Amino acid sequence: MEHKASACKLAGGLAAVGLFILQLNYSAWGADSKVMPTPQGSGVAIHGSGRVAQTGPSSPYRGGVLDTLPENVPVVRLDRQEFSYLDGTFYIRSMYQGYLRYVGVRPPNGLVVPTLPPKCATFTVDNTEYFWDRGVAFTLNLADNKPSYVVTAVPEQSNAFAEPNAPEAFAVLRRSNNFLNGANRVSFTATEIVSGADKSGALVRRSLTRTFVAQRPDRLRVDSKGDGAQRVLWYSNKQIAVVDFDKCVYATMEAPATIDEAIEFAVERYGIAVPAARFLQTGFCDIVERQATKVAYLGMSNVGATACHRVKFNFSGMTWQLWIDAGDKPLPRRLISLGGSEGRNYVATFDRWEIDPTIAPDAFVFLLPKGAAKIDIVPLNPDITAETPATQPAGK
């Protein structure tokens, strides 16, 4: 297997679950992608949303790479570093693909901004109000008697437990999380539909079927088929490899040591996230308890003939509704995710669950197709590495 060491450490998602492939139903390698030369001469460079960098203010969340910024964009500073602040996304002037451009980054704690990003969520911890936007928390700053906002560390627990039936909702989720954590091996199929507006405003709808096979703590395979595409992702031995068989291209990247960390890595470093991958995290319920801003138990509801508990979780600008089997095996059966950084809606039904199935010895072995060309996946946040992945909200 060809292995290319990352210049940084490994967010995630997806993912490894990151997995570049796990986001492909959101962005897909489509007609809006452009080919750019890379330093290695591989022919293309694709960033984590599945597209090469686009020019203009409509770049993906946390990222993107812009050739220019609109006039009069506010500039904020911390420790001699300048950040351009555009619609809640922070950019620094940096070399990228051999050119000086504006690169989207995660802001450091302590950075002060004049206004909040649009559509912030709010929650309160220890009488302090926090404003939450796509993985970044802010608090009110009254320095010099001029109201502004400062980037701050995320508190350990939001006010989600204050909701009247939140304990019941968390109990349902905890039971499911504990049940899946008791398995060394898990496999399931997700039938997914993703819809949203493209750049022209036209509604786009994509369908995909994915089969997840995981062996804890550090093996994962995801086979994806749909809309004329066939892709496979492998994660093992601290490496992610993904192949697009239709385009005959592949990519590899260093990854953290466990599935849990690899999912966070994919989200943070590459901006790649697929909600279904979160079920494979041993600490999934803990993440929700820390990060959800509102929680509700919505009662019983069927998915097909299966009676399920229905729960609702609000994250930063995103809402999840999750159906969990009310029987002896509390498995996720359906997920609806609305909103998010790019305004896309995700609906998935989960079936063919197997707990501790027999897995073929070569299931996690990367098979490189003959004649496949290697591509580079450009990170949105190069400072996030395989050794230091960050923990992000489960809604991502």
N, C-alpha and C positions, 0 to 999 in steps of 0.2 A: 504494500500500500504506500502510495506517495504521501509524505507528511511534510507540511510546510509549517515551521514554527512561527507562532504569532509574535509580533514585535512587542505586544503587551501580554498581560496574563489573561486567559480565555476567551440571563443573561443570563427570563427567562424566565415553553415556549418554547417557549416556548417556549431551541430550547433547548441544553440540548433539548431538550425539548425545545429549544430555541429555534434555535433551530430554525434556521433559515427556512427549512421546508415547512415548518408548522405555520408560518405566516403566509405561505404562498397562496392560500385561498383569499387572503385579504388583498394582496397587491398583484399577485400572479405575474409571471414573466409574460408580459403582454405587448401589444403594439405600441404602448406609450414609453417603453424602455428604449434607451439609446445606447449605442456601442461607443465605448471610449477606450483609448489605448491605456495600458497600465505599464508601470515600470518594468514588469516582468515580461511584457509583450504578450500577455495571454489573450488580449483582444477585448475583454469587457471587465468592468468593475461595477458590481451591484451592491448598493447598501442595503441595510437590514430590512427595509420595507419591501424589498424585491425590485426596486427601481434604481437606476443610476441617478446621480444627483441632478436635480432639475433647477433651472434658473427661475427665480421669482419667489414671492413671499408665501407661496402655497406649499412649501416644503413640509415633509412629514414631521410628526411630533419629535421633538428633541433632535431634530436633526435635519437633517438635511444639510446640504452644502449649497450655499448661494454665491453666485458670482458678484452680485451687487445687493445692496439694501435700499429700501425706499429712503427718500430724503427725510430729515428730521427725526430719525429713529433715536430714542433716548439711549445715552451711553452711561453706564454705571461702572464703578471701579471698586476693587478690593485688592489690597497688597500689590499695587502697581499694574494689576491685570485689568484691562478694559473689556467690558461685555456690552454688546449691542442687544437691546431688549425689545423684541418685536412680538407683539401679541402673545406674551407669556413664554416665548422661547428665547433662550440666551445664545448669542453667537460670539465667537472670538475670531479674530483675524489670524489665519494660520495657513501654512503650506498644506495643500491637499492635492494629490495626484500631480505634483509638480507645478502647481499654480497657487498663488496667494488668493485665498477665498475666505468666505465667512462660514465657519463650521459650527453647527449646533452642539452645545455641551450642557451637561448638568451643572447648575449653579452651585457654588460653594456656600456653606453655612456662613452667615454674617454679611452676605451681600445685601445691600439696601436698594430697593426699587421704589419709584415714585407712585406706581399704581399696581393694583392686582391684575393678574390675568383674567380674561373674561370667563364667566361661568364657574367661578371657584365654588367648591363645597366648603362648608364650615362645620366645625365640631369643637367641643369644649372639654378641656382636661384641667383639673385643679384650678378652676375659675379663670383659665386662660383660653381665649378664643383663637383657634387656628384656622387658617384658610388653606385649602388643599387643592392643588392643580396638577394632575398627571404625574404624581410621584414627588412633588415638591411642596413643602409646608412653609407657610409664612405666618408671622405674627405682626401686630400693629407696632410701629415704631414712632415715638413722639419726640425724637431728638430735635433740638432747635425749634421746638414748637411747630414743626411742619410735619403733618401726618405723612407717613410713608410706611413701607413694609419691609421686613427683614426675613431673608431665607433662614430657616431654623431646622433643627433636628426634629424628626417625627416623634411625638410622645409615645410612650409605650402602649397606651390604651385610649381609644376614643370614647365618646359618650354613647356609643351604640348600645351598651348594656342598659342605658336609661329607658329604652323603649319598653312598653309594658310587657310584651310577649317575647322580647329578645332572648331571655334564658331558654325558652322552649325551642326557638329557632336554632340557637347555638347547640343545644343538646342533640337535635336531629343531625346537624352537620358533624358534631364530634363523634357520634356513634358511627356514621359512615366513614369518617376519616380513620377511626380506630380499627374498623373492620378491614379496610384496605391495607392498613399498616401491618396487620397480622399476616399478610401474605408475602412470601418471598418472591413470587412470580405472579404477574397479573397480565391479562390480555383483554381487550375489548375493542368494539368497532364504534366509530362516531360517524353518523350521517349528518353532514353539516350544510347549512345554507347561509351565505353571507351576502348582505345587500347593503347598498349605499349609493351615493351619487359620485360619479366620476368628475374629472376636472371641468367638463362642459356642463355639469348639472344633470346629466341624464342618469336615470336609475340603472344600476348594474347589479345583477344577481348571479352568484356563482354557487355551484353545487359540488360537493366533494365527499368522498367516503374515505375515511382513514382507519387503519388498523394499528393499534398500539400494542406492542409486546414489551414488557418491562421485567427485568430481573434485578432486584435490589442487591447492592446499592448503586450499581454503576453500569448497567446495561440497558439499552433501549433501542427499539427499532420502530419506525413509523412508515407504513406503506400508504401512499396517497394516490387516489385515482379519481378523475372527474374532469368534466369540461375539456375532454381531449388531452388531459395531461396524466403522466405517470411519473411519480417521484418516490424515492426511498431515502430515508435518513437512518444512519447508524450512529450510535453513541456507545463507546467503550474505550477502555484504556486511556482515559482523559483526552479523548479526541472525538470530534463530531465530523462526520462525512456525509454529504448529501449529493445525490445524483438526480438530474433531470434527464430521463431517458428519451423524451421527445426532442429536446434540444441537444442531446448528447454532450452535456457539460457536467462538471462536478466541482465541488469545493470541499476543503477540509479546514479545520481550525482547532486550536487547542481548547480544552474545556476543563472545568473543575472536576473534582474526584467523585462526585455523587450526582445522581439525577436531581435531587433537591437543588443543589447549587447550580447545576447546569441550566435549569429553568430560569433562575434569577439572572444568571449571566446573559442568557439570550435576550431577556427583556432589557437589561440595563446597557449592555454593550452594543447590541444590534437593533434594539427597538422591536424585537420579534416576540409576539405573544399569541398563544392559542389557548383559550380558556380550558378546553378539555385536558390539556397537559397538567393543569393544576391538581387534578385528582391523584396524580402520581406522587405528589409531594407529601412526605410524612408529616410535615408541619403545616399543611394547608389550613387546618382549622385555626391554628395559632395566628397565622397571618391575617385571616379574616377577622378574628377577634381584636387584633391590634389596629387594623386599618379600616374596617367598615365604619361609615359615618351614620348609618341608619339600618336597622334590622327589623324584620317582621316575620312572624309565622302566619301563613295564609290558610292553614287548614289542610284538609285532605283533597286530593285530586287525582284522577286516573291518567296514566299514560298507556294507551291501549287498554288492556284488561288488568294492568298492574296498579294497585292502590298505592299512592305515594303521599308523603308529606311534601308540602310546597312551602318553600321559604324564600325570602327576598332580602337581598343585601345591596345597599347603596355604597358605591365607592366614589372617587373623585370624578364627577361628571358621568358616571356609568352606573347602570342598574343591572343586577343579576336576579333572575328567578330560577330556582333550582328545584327539581322534583327528585326526591330520594325515596326509593322503595321502602314501604312500610313493613315489609315482611322480615323473615329471619336474616336475609342478606341485604343490608341497607345500602344498596348500590345506587349511584346516580343514574337517572333514567332520561332526564331531559334538562337542557340548559338554554335559557334565553338571556342574551347579553345585549343591552340597548345603550347606545351612546358610545363613549370612548373618545380618544383624542382625534380620531378621524371621522367620527359620526357614523360608523358602520354598525349594523345590527347583525347579530350572530345567533342562529338557532341550531341546536344539535340534539339528536336523539341517540342514546347509547344503548347498545344491546350486545349480544354474544359475549357477555362477561364470562371469563374463566379465572378461577382462583387456584393458584399453584398448578397451572397446566404443564404438561411436558413440552419442552421447547427444544427444537433441533439444535445440535451443537454449533452449526454454522449460521444460526439466525442473526448473530451480531457481528458477523465478519463482513467487512466492506469489500464489495465486489466491483471493481472498476470496469465499466464497459469498454470494449475495444474501440479505440479511436476517440474517446471522450476528451474534450478540451478542458483544462483547468481554468477556473475563474476565481477572482478574489471577491469576498464579501467585505465591503468597506464599513467599519464600525461607526456608529453614531457617537459613541462615547469611548474613545481609545483608552482613557484612564481606568476604565473598568477592566479588570484582568481575570484570568482563570483562577488566580490565587486569592483574589479579594472581591468576589461577587457581592452585590448589595441585595438586601431583601426589599422587595417591592410589594405594593398592594396586590391582593389576589385578583382584583378585577382586571388586571392587565393581561 
